[in-house]
Amino acid sequence: MFGSLELTRTDSAHIGTAPLTDIHSNHKVDILVGAEDEKKTKFQNYLLDAVNSLNEQQVNVNHIQEQVITDPDSVDIHDVTIAMAKAQMSLSLAQTVIERVVQGWNDISTTR
């Protein structure tokens, strides 16, 4: 009836590469299969990288603290303080994000 319509994608991050077809015709709209799985994998990798970074900071602080105890002359006390502050801030941020995600999930589940 109307023919086919094409969507001009201005951003390469948009899902799909095939043109969309008219909704009144019997043709299916082509989508990129597996794009949702790819997004899940990217998000999963992002979360794992964030947790690994947080863990590395905590391990680094423990290492520096041990070094201060065993060989105090090899470590500047300011480096210890800065490393501890970074690790504490990262841990606090992670805790805040987790609390907000749980709160959001609870809000969504109670509205149903």
C-alpha positions in Angstrom: 0.0 0.0 0.0 2.6 2.6 1.1 5.7 0.8 0.0 8.7 0.4 2.3 10.0 3.0 4.7 13.7 3.4 5.5 14.9 4.7 8.8 18.0 6.9 8.6 20.3 6.0 11.5 22.4 8.9 12.4 24.1 7.1 15.3 26.0 3.8 14.7 25.1 2.7 18.3 21.5 2.3 17.4 20.3 -1.3 17.1 19.9 -2.8 13.7 21.3 -2.2 10.3 18.4 -3.3 8.0 15.8 -0.8 6.9 12.4 -0.9 8.6 9.4 -1.8 6.5 5.9 -0.3 6.5 3.8 -1.4 9.4 0.7 -1.7 7.2 2.4 -4.3 4.9 2.8 -7.9 5.6 6.6 -7.7 5.7 8.5 -8.2 8.9 10.6 -5.6 10.4 14.2 -6.8 10.3 16.2 -6.4 13.5 19.7 -7.3 14.5 19.5 -10.7 16.1 21.6 -11.0 19.2 21.9 -7.3 19.9 20.2 -7.7 23.3 22.6 -10.5 24.3 25.5 -8.3 23.3 24.2 -5.5 25.5 23.8 -7.9 28.4 27.4 -9.1 27.9 28.7 -5.5 27.7 26.8 -4.6 30.9 28.0 -7.7 32.6 31.6 -7.0 31.7 31.3 -3.4 32.9 30.0 -4.6 36.3 32.7 -7.2 36.6 35.4 -4.7 35.7 34.0 -2.3 38.3 34.1 -5.0 41.0 37.6 -6.1 40.0 38.8 -2.5 40.2 37.3 -2.1 43.6 38.9 -5.3 44.8 42.3 -4.2 43.3 42.1 -1.0 45.3 41.4 -2.8 48.5 44.2 -5.3 47.9 46.6 -2.4 47.1 45.7 -0.7 50.4 46.4 -3.9 52.3 49.7 -4.3 50.5 50.8 -0.7 51.3 49.7 -1.1 54.9 51.8 -4.3 55.3 54.7 -2.5 53.7 54.4 0.4 56.2 54.6 -2.1 59.0 57.5 -4.2 57.7 59.6 -1.4 56.0 58.3 2.1 57.0 61.1 3.9 55.2 60.1 2.6 51.8 56.6 4.1 51.8 55.5 7.7 52.2 52.7 8.1 54.7 50.9 10.4 52.2 50.7 7.6 49.7 49.1 5.3 52.3 46.6 8.0 53.2 45.7 8.7 49.6 45.3 5.0 48.8 43.1 4.4 51.8 40.9 7.4 50.9 40.5 6.2 47.3 39.6 2.7 48.4 37.1 4.1 51.0 35.5 6.4 48.4 35.2 3.5 45.9 33.7 1.2 48.5 31.2 3.9 49.5 30.2 4.6 46.0 29.7 0.9 45.3 27.6 0.6 48.4 25.5 3.6 47.4 24.9 2.2 43.9 23.9 -1.2 45.3 21.5 0.4 47.8 19.9 2.5 45.0 19.5 -0.5 42.7 17.9 -2.5 45.5 15.6 0.4 46.4 14.7 0.8 42.7 14.0 -2.9 42.4 11.8 -2.8 45.5 9.9 0.2 44.2 9.3 -1.6 40.8 8.2 -4.8 42.5 5.7 -3.0 44.8 4.1 -1.0 42.0 3.0 -4.2 40.2 
